[in-house]
Amino acid sequence: MDFFAALCLVLVIEGLLPFLAPRAWRETMLRLARFSDGQLRMIGLLSIAAGLVSYWITVALLG
């Protein structure tokens, strides 16, 4: 159940920028589309690492 709650929160967070600033979001997506596969993979890897570290810190602090 917690996993699905987390996925729902991801959708809420992902939807905030296109809702609040659609022009800036569109420009950002166009810039990202021009990145090479290697650059996109690095962004993905850094996002995974940041997520895992934040999760680890949250669990360690809040138990």
All heavy atoms as a GROMACS GRO file, in nm:
protein
  490
    1MET      N    1   0.081  -0.119   0.000
    1MET     CA    2   0.000   0.000   0.000
    1MET      C    3   0.086   0.126   0.000
    1MET      O    4   0.054   0.222  -0.070
    1MET     CB    5  -0.092  -0.004   0.123
    1MET     CG    6  -0.194   0.100   0.123
    1MET     SD    7  -0.305   0.076  -0.015
    1MET     CE    8  -0.433   0.184   0.026
    2ASP      N    9   0.195   0.128   0.076
    2ASP     CA   10   0.284   0.244   0.080
    2ASP      C   11   0.345   0.271  -0.057
    2ASP      O   12   0.365   0.386  -0.096
    2ASP     CB   13   0.396   0.223   0.182
    2ASP     CG   14   0.344   0.230   0.324
    2ASP    OD1   15   0.238   0.290   0.346
    2ASP    OD2   16   0.411   0.175   0.414
    3PHE      N   17   0.376   0.164  -0.129
    3PHE     CA   18   0.435   0.178  -0.262
    3PHE      C   19   0.339   0.253  -0.355
    3PHE      O   20   0.380   0.344  -0.428
    3PHE     CB   21   0.469   0.040  -0.320
    3PHE     CG   22   0.525   0.044  -0.458
    3PHE    CD1   23   0.654   0.089  -0.480
    3PHE    CD2   24   0.447   0.007  -0.566
    3PHE    CE1   25   0.705   0.095  -0.609
    3PHE    CE2   26   0.498   0.011  -0.695
    3PHE     CZ   27   0.628   0.056  -0.716
    4PHE      N   28   0.212   0.216  -0.354
    4PHE     CA   29   0.114   0.281  -0.440
    4PHE      C   30   0.092   0.426  -0.397
    4PHE      O   31   0.072   0.514  -0.481
    4PHE     CB   32  -0.016   0.203  -0.443
    4PHE     CG   33  -0.001   0.070  -0.511
    4PHE    CD1   34  -0.013  -0.047  -0.440
    4PHE    CD2   35   0.030   0.064  -0.646
    4PHE    CE1   36   0.003  -0.169  -0.502
    4PHE    CE2   37   0.046  -0.058  -0.709
    4PHE     CZ   38   0.032  -0.175  -0.637
    5ALA      N   39   0.096   0.451  -0.268
    5ALA     CA   40   0.084   0.589  -0.219
    5ALA      C   41   0.202   0.672  -0.270
    5ALA      O   42   0.184   0.788  -0.311
    5ALA     CB   43   0.078   0.591  -0.067
    6ALA      N   44   0.320   0.613  -0.269
    6ALA     CA   45   0.439   0.684  -0.318
    6ALA      C   46   0.426   0.712  -0.467
    6ALA      O   47   0.461   0.822  -0.514
    6ALA     CB   48   0.564   0.601  -0.291
    7LEU      N   49   0.374   0.617  -0.543
    7LEU     CA   50   0.354   0.640  -0.687
    7LEU      C   51   0.254   0.752  -0.711
    7LEU      O   52   0.272   0.834  -0.802
    7LEU     CB   53   0.306   0.511  -0.755
    7LEU     CG   54   0.410   0.403  -0.775
    7LEU    CD1   55   0.346   0.281  -0.840
    7LEU    CD2   56   0.527   0.452  -0.858
    8CYS      N   57   0.150   0.757  -0.632
    8CYS     CA   58   0.051   0.864  -0.645
    8CYS      C   59   0.115   1.000  -0.617
    8CYS      O   60   0.088   1.098  -0.688
    8CYS     CB   61  -0.066   0.841  -0.551
    8CYS     SG   62  -0.164   0.698  -0.596
    9LEU      N   63   0.200   1.007  -0.515
    9LEU     CA   64   0.268   1.133  -0.485
    9LEU      C   65   0.363   1.173  -0.597
    9LEU      O   66   0.377   1.292  -0.627
    9LEU     CB   67   0.344   1.122  -0.353
    9LEU     CG   68   0.256   1.121  -0.228
    9LEU    CD1   69   0.341   1.095  -0.104
    9LEU    CD2   70   0.179   1.250  -0.215
   10VAL      N   71   0.427   1.076  -0.660
   10VAL     CA   72   0.513   1.106  -0.774
   10VAL      C   73   0.432   1.171  -0.885
   10VAL      O   74   0.474   1.270  -0.946
   10VAL     CB   75   0.584   0.978  -0.826
   10VAL    CG1   76   0.648   1.002  -0.962
   10VAL    CG2   77   0.688   0.931  -0.727
   11LEU      N   78   0.314   1.117  -0.912
   11LEU     CA   79   0.228   1.176  -1.015
   11LEU      C   80   0.187   1.319  -0.980
   11LEU      O   81   0.184   1.407  -1.066
   11LEU     CB   82   0.104   1.090  -1.037
   11LEU     CG   83   0.128   0.956  -1.105
   11LEU    CD1   84  -0.001   0.874  -1.106
   11LEU    CD2   85   0.178   0.977  -1.246
   12VAL      N   86   0.157   1.343  -0.854
   12VAL     CA   87   0.121   1.478  -0.811
   12VAL      C   88   0.238   1.572  -0.832
   12VAL      O   89   0.224   1.682  -0.889
   12VAL     CB   90   0.076   1.479  -0.663
   12VAL    CG1   91   0.065   1.621  -0.609
   12VAL    CG2   92  -0.054   1.404  -0.647
   13ILE      N   93   0.356   1.532  -0.789
   13ILE     CA   94   0.476   1.616  -0.802
   13ILE      C   95   0.510   1.638  -0.949
   13ILE      O   96   0.542   1.749  -0.990
   13ILE     CB   97   0.594   1.553  -0.724
   13ILE    CG1   98   0.565   1.560  -0.575
   13ILE    CG2   99   0.725   1.623  -0.758
   13ILE    CD1  100   0.656   1.476  -0.489
   14GLU      N  101   0.501   1.533  -1.030
   14GLU     CA  102   0.531   1.545  -1.173
   14GLU      C  103   0.433   1.638  -1.242
   14GLU      O  104   0.468   1.703  -1.341
   14GLU     CB  105   0.526   1.407  -1.240
   14GLU     CG  106   0.641   1.316  -1.204
   14GLU     CD  107   0.769   1.354  -1.275
   14GLU    OE1  108   0.763   1.406  -1.387
   14GLU    OE2  109   0.876   1.330  -1.216
   15GLY      N  110   0.312   1.647  -1.195
   15GLY     CA  111   0.212   1.731  -1.258
   15GLY      C  112   0.216   1.877  -1.216
   15GLY      O  113   0.154   1.962  -1.280
   16LEU      N  114   0.288   1.908  -1.111
   16LEU     CA  115   0.291   2.046  -1.061
   16LEU      C  116   0.352   2.145  -1.160
   16LEU      O  117   0.294   2.250  -1.187
   16LEU     CB  118   0.368   2.054  -0.928
   16LEU     CG  119   0.293   2.003  -0.806
   16LEU    CD1  120   0.385   2.007  -0.684
   16LEU    CD2  121   0.168   2.085  -0.781
   17LEU      N  122   0.467   2.113  -1.216
   17LEU     CA  123   0.534   2.209  -1.305
   17LEU      C  124   0.455   2.234  -1.433
   17LEU      O  125   0.435   2.350  -1.470
   17LEU     CB  126   0.676   2.164  -1.336
   17LEU     CG  127   0.764   2.268  -1.403
   17LEU    CD1  128   0.770   2.396  -1.320
   17LEU    CD2  129   0.902   2.215  -1.427
   18PRO      N  130   0.406   2.130  -1.503
   18PRO     CA  131   0.326   2.161  -1.622
   18PRO      C  132   0.198   2.240  -1.589
   18PRO      O  133   0.151   2.318  -1.669
   18PRO     CB  134   0.290   2.025  -1.682
   18PRO     CG  135   0.368   1.924  -1.610
   18PRO     CD  136   0.428   1.988  -1.489
   19PHE      N  137   0.144   2.219  -1.471
   19PHE     CA  138   0.024   2.292  -1.431
   19PHE      C  139   0.055   2.437  -1.398
   19PHE      O  140  -0.016   2.529  -1.439
   19PHE     CB  141  -0.041   2.224  -1.311
   19PHE     CG  142  -0.163   2.295  -1.261
   19PHE    CD1  143  -0.282   2.289  -1.331
   19PHE    CD2  144  -0.158   2.370  -1.145
   19PHE    CE1  145  -0.395   2.357  -1.286
   19PHE    CE2  146  -0.270   2.437  -1.099
   19PHE     CZ  147  -0.388   2.431  -1.170
   20LEU      N  148   0.164   2.459  -1.322
   20LEU     CA  149   0.196   2.594  -1.275
   20LEU      C  150   0.270   2.679  -1.378
   20LEU      O  151   0.252   2.799  -1.384
   20LEU     CB  152   0.279   2.585  -1.146
   20LEU     CG  153   0.208   2.523  -1.027
   20LEU    CD1  154   0.306   2.507  -0.911
   20LEU    CD2  155   0.088   2.607  -0.985
   21ALA      N  156   0.357   2.615  -1.457
   21ALA     CA  157   0.439   2.690  -1.553
   21ALA      C  158   0.453   2.610  -1.682
   21ALA      O  159   0.559   2.557  -1.713
   21ALA     CB  160   0.575   2.719  -1.493
   22PRO      N  161   0.346   2.600  -1.761
   22PRO     CA  162   0.350   2.516  -1.880
   22PRO      C  163   0.454   2.559  -1.983
   22PRO      O  164   0.519   2.475  -2.046
   22PRO     CB  165   0.209   2.525  -1.937
   22PRO     CG  166   0.144   2.639  -1.872
   22PRO     CD  167   0.215   2.662  -1.743
   23ARG      N  168   0.474   2.689  -2.000
   23ARG     CA  169   0.572   2.735  -2.100
   23ARG      C  170   0.713   2.694  -2.060
   23ARG      O  171   0.790   2.642  -2.141
   23ARG     CB  172   0.562   2.886  -2.116
   23ARG     CG  173   0.653   2.938  -2.226
   23ARG     CD  174   0.635   3.086  -2.251
   23ARG     NE  175   0.496   3.108  -2.294
   23ARG     CZ  176   0.428   3.217  -2.263
   23ARG    NH1  177   0.483   3.313  -2.191
   23ARG    NH2  178   0.303   3.232  -2.305
   24ALA      N  179   0.750   2.717  -1.934
   24ALA     CA  180   0.884   2.679  -1.887
   24ALA      C  181   0.902   2.528  -1.893
   24ALA      O  182   1.010   2.480  -1.931
   24ALA     CB  183   0.904   2.729  -1.744
   25TRP      N  184   0.797   2.454  -1.860
   25TRP     CA  185   0.806   2.307  -1.866
   25TRP      C  186   0.829   2.262  -2.010
   25TRP      O  187   0.913   2.176  -2.035
   25TRP     CB  188   0.677   2.246  -1.810
   25TRP     CG  189   0.676   2.098  -1.810
   25TRP    CD1  190   0.731   2.015  -1.717
   25TRP    CD2  191   0.617   2.013  -1.909
   25TRP    NE1  192   0.710   1.884  -1.752
   25TRP    CE2  193   0.639   1.881  -1.869
   25TRP    CE3  194   0.547   2.038  -2.027
   25TRP    CZ2  195   0.595   1.772  -1.944
   25TRP    CZ3  196   0.503   1.930  -2.101
   25TRP    CH2  197   0.527   1.799  -2.059
   26ARG      N  198   0.756   2.319  -2.105
   26ARG     CA  199   0.770   2.282  -2.245
   26ARG      C  200   0.911   2.312  -2.295
   26ARG      O  201   0.974   2.229  -2.362
   26ARG     CB  202   0.668   2.356  -2.330
   26ARG     CG  203   0.669   2.314  -2.475
   26ARG     CD  204   0.567   2.388  -2.560
   26ARG     NE  205   0.431   2.356  -2.516
   26ARG     CZ  206   0.348   2.442  -2.457
   26ARG    NH1  207   0.386   2.566  -2.433
   26ARG    NH2  208   0.227   2.407  -2.423
   27GLU      N  209   0.965   2.430  -2.261
   27GLU     CA  210   1.100   2.467  -2.303
   27GLU      C  211   1.204   2.371  -2.245
   27GLU      O  212   1.299   2.332  -2.313
   27GLU     CB  213   1.130   2.611  -2.263
   27GLU     CG  214   1.052   2.713  -2.341
   27GLU     CD  215   1.067   2.853  -2.288
   27GLU    OE1  216   1.150   2.874  -2.195
   27GLU    OE2  217   0.996   2.942  -2.337
   28THR      N  218   1.184   2.333  -2.119
   28THR     CA  219   1.276   2.239  -2.055
   28THR      C  220   1.271   2.103  -2.125
   28THR      O  221   1.375   2.041  -2.150
   28THR     CB  222   1.241   2.223  -1.906
   28THR    OG1  223   1.249   2.350  -1.844
   28THR    CG2  224   1.334   2.126  -1.837
   29MET      N  225   1.151   2.056  -2.158
   29MET     CA  226   1.138   1.927  -2.226
   29MET      C  227   1.201   1.931  -2.364
   29MET      O  228   1.263   1.834  -2.408
   29MET     CB  229   0.990   1.886  -2.237
   29MET     CG  230   0.924   1.853  -2.105
   29MET     SD  231   1.007   1.719  -2.018
   29MET     CE  232   1.075   1.807  -1.879
   30LEU      N  233   1.189   2.044  -2.435
   30LEU     CA  234   1.252   2.056  -2.566
   30LEU      C  235   1.404   2.052  -2.554
   30LEU      O  236   1.472   1.990  -2.637
   30LEU     CB  237   1.208   2.186  -2.634
   30LEU     CG  238   1.063   2.187  -2.683
   30LEU    CD1  239   1.023   2.327  -2.732
   30LEU    CD2  240   1.041   2.084  -2.793
   31ARG      N  241   1.458   2.117  -2.450
   31ARG     CA  242   1.603   2.111  -2.428
   31ARG      C  243   1.648   1.968  -2.395
   31ARG      O  244   1.751   1.922  -2.443
   31ARG     CB  245   1.644   2.205  -2.314
   31ARG     CG  246   1.648   2.348  -2.356
   31ARG     CD  247   1.710   2.434  -2.248
   31ARG     NE  248   1.653   2.567  -2.260
   31ARG     CZ  249   1.601   2.636  -2.162
   31ARG    NH1  250   1.601   2.588  -2.040
   31ARG    NH2  251   1.550   2.754  -2.183
   32LEU      N  252   1.570   1.901  -2.311
   32LEU     CA  253   1.606   1.762  -2.274
   32LEU      C  254   1.602   1.670  -2.395
   32LEU      O  255   1.681   1.576  -2.405
   32LEU     CB  256   1.511   1.710  -2.167
   32LEU     CG  257   1.536   1.759  -2.025
   32LEU    CD1  258   1.424   1.713  -1.933
   32LEU    CD2  259   1.670   1.708  -1.975
   33ALA      N  260   1.512   1.696  -2.489
   33ALA     CA  261   1.500   1.612  -2.608
   33ALA      C  262   1.626   1.620  -2.694
   33ALA      O  263   1.654   1.527  -2.771
   33ALA     CB  264   1.377   1.653  -2.689
   34ARG      N  265   1.702   1.725  -2.680
   34ARG     CA  266   1.826   1.740  -2.758
   34ARG      C  267   1.948   1.677  -2.691
   34ARG      O  268   2.055   1.674  -2.750
   34ARG     CB  269   1.852   1.888  -2.784
   34ARG     CG  270   1.753   1.945  -2.886
   34ARG     CD  271   1.780   2.089  -2.912
   34ARG     NE  272   1.665   2.159  -2.854
   34ARG     CZ  273   1.662   2.283  -2.816
   34ARG    NH1  274   1.766   2.358  -2.827
   34ARG    NH2  275   1.554   2.337  -2.765
   35PHE      N  276   1.933   1.628  -2.569
   35PHE     CA  277   2.045   1.563  -2.501
   35PHE      C  278   2.076   1.430  -2.568
   35PHE      O  279   1.987   1.365  -2.623
   35PHE     CB  280   2.011   1.536  -2.355
   35PHE     CG  281   2.022   1.657  -2.265
   35PHE    CD1  282   2.037   1.785  -2.314
   35PHE    CD2  283   2.015   1.642  -2.128
   35PHE    CE1  284   2.046   1.895  -2.231
   35PHE    CE2  285   2.024   1.750  -2.043
   35PHE     CZ  286   2.040   1.877  -2.095
   36SER      N  287   2.200   1.390  -2.558
   36SER     CA  288   2.239   1.258  -2.611
   36SER      C  289   2.189   1.149  -2.516
   36SER      O  290   2.151   1.176  -2.402
   36SER     CB  291   2.391   1.250  -2.622
   36SER     OG  292   2.450   1.245  -2.493
   37ASP      N  293   2.191   1.025  -2.566
   37ASP     CA  294   2.149   0.913  -2.482
   37ASP      C  295   2.234   0.903  -2.356
   37ASP      O  296   2.182   0.877  -2.247
   37ASP     CB  297   2.157   0.781  -2.559
   37ASP     CG  298   2.048   0.767  -2.664
   37ASP    OD1  299   1.955   0.850  -2.665
   37ASP    OD2  300   2.056   0.673  -2.744
   38GLY      N  301   2.363   0.926  -2.369
   38GLY     CA  302   2.452   0.920  -2.254
   38GLY      C  303   2.418   1.025  -2.149
   38GLY      O  304   2.421   0.998  -2.029
   39GLN      N  305   2.387   1.145  -2.194
   39GLN     CA  306   2.350   1.252  -2.100
   39GLN      C  307   2.220   1.218  -2.028
   39GLN      O  308   2.209   1.238  -1.907
   39GLN     CB  309   2.335   1.384  -2.175
   39GLN     CG  310   2.466   1.442  -2.222
   39GLN     CD  311   2.445   1.563  -2.311
   39GLN    OE1  312   2.362   1.562  -2.402
   39GLN    NE2  313   2.523   1.668  -2.287
   40LEU      N  314   2.122   1.165  -2.101
   40LEU     CA  315   1.996   1.127  -2.039
   40LEU      C  316   2.015   1.013  -1.939
   40LEU      O  317   1.954   1.012  -1.833
   40LEU     CB  318   1.893   1.087  -2.145
   40LEU     CG  319   1.840   1.203  -2.230
   40LEU    CD1  320   1.751   1.149  -2.341
   40LEU    CD2  321   1.766   1.303  -2.146
   41ARG      N  322   2.102   0.918  -1.974
   41ARG     CA  323   2.130   0.808  -1.881
   41ARG      C  324   2.195   0.860  -1.753
   41ARG      O  325   2.164   0.813  -1.644
   41ARG     CB  326   2.219   0.704  -1.948
   41ARG     CG  327   2.145   0.616  -2.042
   41ARG     CD  328   2.230   0.497  -2.088
   41ARG     NE  329   2.152   0.413  -2.174
   41ARG     CZ  330   2.166   0.408  -2.306
   41ARG    NH1  331   2.257   0.483  -2.366
   41ARG    NH2  332   2.090   0.329  -2.379
   42MET      N  333   2.284   0.957  -1.766
   42MET     CA  334   2.350   1.014  -1.649
   42MET      C  335   2.248   1.086  -1.561
   42MET      O  336   2.251   1.074  -1.438
   42MET     CB  337   2.462   1.109  -1.691
   42MET     CG  338   2.540   1.165  -1.574
   42MET     SD  339   2.614   1.039  -1.465
   42MET     CE  340   2.733   0.965  -1.572
   43ILE      N  341   2.157   1.161  -1.622
   43ILE     CA  342   2.052   1.228  -1.546
   43ILE      C  343   1.967   1.124  -1.473
   43ILE      O  344   1.933   1.140  -1.356
   43ILE     CB  345   1.964   1.315  -1.639
   43ILE    CG1  346   2.044   1.434  -1.688
   43ILE    CG2  347   1.837   1.361  -1.567
   43ILE    CD1  348   1.976   1.513  -1.799
   44GLY      N  349   1.932   1.015  -1.544
   44GLY     CA  350   1.855   0.908  -1.481
   44GLY      C  351   1.930   0.846  -1.365
   44GLY      O  352   1.871   0.822  -1.258
   45LEU      N  353   2.058   0.819  -1.384
   45LEU     CA  354   2.139   0.758  -1.277
   45LEU      C  355   2.148   0.851  -1.156
   45LEU      O  356   2.132   0.806  -1.041
   45LEU     CB  357   2.278   0.726  -1.329
   45LEU     CG  358   2.376   0.666  -1.229
   45LEU    CD1  359   2.325   0.530  -1.180
   45LEU    CD2  360   2.514   0.652  -1.291
   46LEU      N  361   2.169   0.979  -1.181
   46LEU     CA  362   2.177   1.074  -1.070
   46LEU      C  363   2.042   1.087  -0.997
   46LEU      O  364   2.039   1.100  -0.875
   46LEU     CB  365   2.223   1.211  -1.120
   46LEU     CG  366   2.367   1.217  -1.171
   46LEU    CD1  367   2.396   1.352  -1.234
   46LEU    CD2  368   2.466   1.184  -1.061
   47SER      N  369   1.933   1.079  -1.073
   47SER     CA  370   1.801   1.084  -1.011
   47SER      C  371   1.777   0.962  -0.922
   47SER      O  372   1.723   0.974  -0.812
   47SER     CB  373   1.692   1.091  -1.117
   47SER     OG  374   1.700   1.209  -1.190
   48ILE      N  375   1.816   0.846  -0.972
   48ILE     CA  376   1.802   0.722  -0.893
   48ILE      C  377   1.884   0.733  -0.765
   48ILE      O  378   1.836   0.703  -0.656
   48ILE     CB  379   1.845   0.600  -0.975
   48ILE    CG1  380   1.745   0.575  -1.088
   48ILE    CG2  381   1.859   0.476  -0.888
   48ILE    CD1  382   1.792   0.475  -1.192
   49ALA      N  383   2.010   0.777  -0.780
   49ALA     CA  384   2.098   0.789  -0.663
   49ALA      C  385   2.042   0.890  -0.562
   49ALA      O  386   2.039   0.862  -0.441
   49ALA     CB  387   2.238   0.830  -0.707
   50ALA      N  388   1.994   1.004  -0.610
   50ALA     CA  389   1.938   1.105  -0.520
   50ALA      C  390   1.815   1.050  -0.449
   50ALA      O  391   1.797   1.073  -0.329
   50ALA     CB  392   1.903   1.231  -0.597
   51GLY      N  393   1.732   0.977  -0.521
   51GLY     CA  394   1.613   0.919  -0.460
   51GLY      C  395   1.647   0.816  -0.354
   51GLY      O  396   1.586   0.813  -0.246
   52LEU      N  397   1.744   0.731  -0.383
   52LEU     CA  398   1.783   0.628  -0.287
   52LEU      C  399   1.846   0.690  -0.161
   52LEU      O  400   1.816   0.648  -0.049
   52LEU     CB  401   1.880   0.529  -0.351
   52LEU     CG  402   1.820   0.433  -0.452
   52LEU    CD1  403   1.930   0.353  -0.522
   52LEU    CD2  404   1.718   0.342  -0.387
   53VAL      N  405   1.930   0.790  -0.181
   53VAL     CA  406   1.994   0.856  -0.066
   53VAL      C  407   1.889   0.928   0.018
   53VAL      O  408   1.888   0.918   0.140
   53VAL     CB  409   2.105   0.954  -0.113
   53VAL    CG1  410   2.151   1.044   0.000
   53VAL    CG2  411   2.222   0.876  -0.171
   54SER      N  412   1.795   0.999  -0.047
   54SER     CA  413   1.691   1.067   0.030
   54SER      C  414   1.604   0.968   0.104
   54SER      O  415   1.564   0.993   0.218
   54SER     CB  416   1.598   1.152  -0.055
   54SER     OG  417   1.646   1.183  -0.176
   55TYR      N  418   1.573   0.856   0.041
   55TYR     CA  419   1.492   0.755   0.108
   55TYR      C  420   1.567   0.698   0.228
   55TYR      O  421   1.511   0.684   0.336
   55TYR     CB  422   1.457   0.642   0.009
   55TYR     CG  423   1.380   0.530   0.073
   55TYR    CD1  424   1.245   0.546   0.102
   55TYR    CD2  425   1.441   0.411   0.108
   55TYR    CE1  426   1.173   0.444   0.162
   55TYR    CE2  427   1.371   0.309   0.168
   55TYR     CZ  428   1.236   0.327   0.195
   55TYR     OH  429   1.166   0.225   0.255
   56TRP      N  430   1.695   0.669   0.210
   56TRP     CA  431   1.777   0.613   0.318
   56TRP      C  432   1.783   0.713   0.435
   56TRP      O  433   1.768   0.674   0.552
   56TRP     CB  434   1.916   0.581   0.266
   56TRP     CG  435   2.008   0.527   0.370
   56TRP    CD1  436   2.005   0.405   0.426
   56TRP    CD2  437   2.116   0.599   0.432
   56TRP    NE1  438   2.106   0.395   0.520
   56TRP    CE2  439   2.175   0.511   0.525
   56TRP    CE3  440   2.168   0.726   0.416
   56TRP    CZ2  441   2.283   0.549   0.602
   56TRP    CZ3  442   2.276   0.763   0.493
   56TRP    CH2  443   2.332   0.674   0.586
   57ILE      N  444   1.804   0.839   0.405
   57ILE     CA  445   1.811   0.941   0.511
   57ILE      C  446   1.676   0.953   0.582
   57ILE      O  447   1.671   0.960   0.705
   57ILE     CB  448   1.855   1.077   0.453
   57ILE    CG1  449   2.000   1.070   0.411
   57ILE    CG2  450   1.831   1.190   0.552
   57ILE    CD1  451   2.049   1.192   0.334
   58THR      N  452   1.568   0.953   0.507
   58THR     CA  453   1.435   0.964   0.567
   58THR      C  454   1.405   0.846   0.659
   58THR      O  455   1.358   0.865   0.771
   58THR     CB  456   1.327   0.970   0.456
   58THR    OG1  457   1.355   1.082   0.373
   58THR    CG2  458   1.188   0.982   0.514
   59VAL      N  459   1.437   0.725   0.613
   59VAL     CA  460   1.413   0.607   0.696
   59VAL      C  461   1.502   0.610   0.819
   59VAL      O  462   1.457   0.576   0.930
   59VAL     CB  463   1.437   0.479   0.613
   59VAL    CG1  464   1.438   0.355   0.702
   59VAL    CG2  465   1.329   0.466   0.505
   60ALA      N  466   1.627   0.653   0.803
   60ALA     CA  467   1.719   0.658   0.917
   60ALA      C  468   1.674   0.761   1.021
   60ALA      O  469   1.686   0.736   1.142
   60ALA     CB  470   1.860   0.690   0.869
   61LEU      N  471   1.622   0.873   0.977
   61LEU     CA  472   1.584   0.978   1.071
   61LEU      C  473   1.445   0.956   1.132
   61LEU      O  474   1.423   0.984   1.248
   61LEU     CB  475   1.585   1.114   1.002
   61LEU     CG  476   1.723   1.166   0.962
   61LEU    CD1  477   1.709   1.300   0.889
   61LEU    CD2  478   1.814   1.181   1.082
   62LEU      N  479   1.353   0.906   1.051
   62LEU     CA  480   1.215   0.890   1.099
   62LEU      C  481   1.180   0.749   1.141
   62LEU      O  482   1.072   0.724   1.195
   62LEU     CB  483   1.117   0.938   0.990
   62LEU     CG  484   1.133   1.083   0.947
   62LEU    CD1  485   1.036   1.116   0.835
   62LEU    CD2  486   1.113   1.177   1.064
   63GLY      N  487   1.271   0.658   1.111
   63GLY     CA  488   1.251   0.519   1.154
   63GLY      C  489   1.143   0.453   1.079
   63GLY      O  490   1.070   0.371   1.101
   0.00000   0.00000   0.00000
